Amino acid sequence: MGDGTVGIVEMVRWLELFQSEIAAHRAWLTDLDSAIGDADHGANMDRGMTAVGAKLAAGAPGTFGDLFKSVGMTLVTSVGGASGPLYGTFFMRLGMAQGAAAEVDAAGLGAALRAGLGGVVARGKAELGDKTMVDAMTPALEAYEAAVANGAGAGAAARAAASAAKAGRDATVPLVARKGRASYLGERSAGHMDPGSASTLLLFESLAEAIAEE
Amino acid sequence: MKKLINGVDDVVTEALVGIAAAHPELRIDLANRIVYRGDAPKAGKVGLISGGGSGHEPLHGGFVGRGMLDAACAGAVFTSPTPDQMLEATKNVDAGAGVLHIVKNYTGDIMNFEMAAEMAAAESGATVETVVVDDDVAVQDSLYTAGRRGVGLTVLLEKITGAAAEAGRDLAATADVAKKVNAGGRSMGMALTSCVVPAAGKPTFDLPADEMEIGIGIHGEPGRRRVPLAPAREIAAMLVEPILADLDFTGGPVIAMLNGMGGSPLLELYLMYGEVKAILDKAGVTVARSLVGNYITSLDMAGCSVTLLKADADLLSLWDAPVSTPGLRWGV
């Protein structure tokens, strides 16, 4: 669009890019998960995003609310594990925040992403530093909002979010997990990257690429 | 790693096809991956649902039938089933007396069952109660973790609670029995080898030939500590002692389970039970009932777990009540 707004076309492109990023990193995500979890994160996310892709191929709904409710429900019903409810709730809340809109500005997208993060925290009850996806998503949102406050468009803000997500993801490595299956390892979870934070970085990198021009 | 499979994506569904073929007394919904009792819903009876990731067979689908579960939802291997499955099962076993969800304490299972209960409340009028099983003493620091895992006790809880529902107890009373079992039961497991998840095709973790993992979970998630391989007698002590240190099992009858993780022969499981029983005798613990075999497994992992449950007269009589499922069958 290039007019500073983000519409359904860009959002669908985001989801398609996220799908291909997940597929490309499927084995890596599963490897990360075998170190401190149960060796299924890549396979589960790939199954979920493949289902989302098939749904989108059949035609995307026209509003944020309808699009992301469909994406969220598809993930909830196809992923299982903890990732299904967490990513599913993220997209459903994101959609609810901009229900009837067909396009949003940079701040509107930020509000929707913030609502998504709120859903993840409510569902998973994780706090910053628990070695979960929240550790990548929280700094990503803070960077996005700071960029928008400084006058950045959605594309530049999303790039800032992606780079903050990367730092957040990398910062999970030394942490001791306090949520999810990795928490059972105690100190032994330190030294490994959290798989959920790794897929969260892919989510924000895909967003940055999808709306690069906005 | 060699597996008896066609394709990794079809393992769970094709296993359900096999269960349907072997057990015509059950009803299998392949699309939703739900195993039902053939006669569910049973008028006036509380419906019992459990579910979880696949790979723990016979848990949960093998415990569906008279005197135990009404339905079991199968997830992908080691992955919780999804809320739509539990919602569908809840609607189909609700005979007006309410439905009890039996959930093992894992982050994913808790969230998916929670969403299912929210959806059931919104969509159908079903009254749903939830009981969470968290019996694994290997998880010491439960304040700073996702809490104790649900492991071996789940088998005993599904049997005993199933008998309570079969006897016509109402939802609150049935849930009370389940909570009493959870409060009085503890488990501890160990592994000699890792399991191999079909989709991964290789061991989930590396365990050298001369080491074992103590405090293992049932998903190949590593345990608390890795120690040199030891004789069965010493392994039995490493499993029983933390259980007895966590809860006093003297002064009343106990139900004991020696469970195989899927890759250890019954010969070794019985040998282990002999060692466990000797330790319990010495510690003054009276075993009133015992169960030895593969009941809650971790695919092809070699190893075992011990579960102890304090059982009063009521729990013992519920344990002895008839049960007719693929995985447990007596008194019929």
Interface residues (C-beta under 8 A of the other chain):
Chain A: T30 S34 G37 D38 A39 D40 A43 N44 R47 V76 T77 S78 V79 G80 G81 A82 S83 G84 P85 L86 R123 G124 A177 R178 K179 G180 R181 S183 Y184 L185 G186 R188
Chain B: G53 G75 A76 V77 F78 T79 S80 P81 T82 P83 D84 Y106 T107 G108 M111 N112 E114 M115 A138 V139 D141 Y144 T145 A146 R149 V197 A199 A200 T204 F205 G217 H219 G220 E221 P222 G223 R224
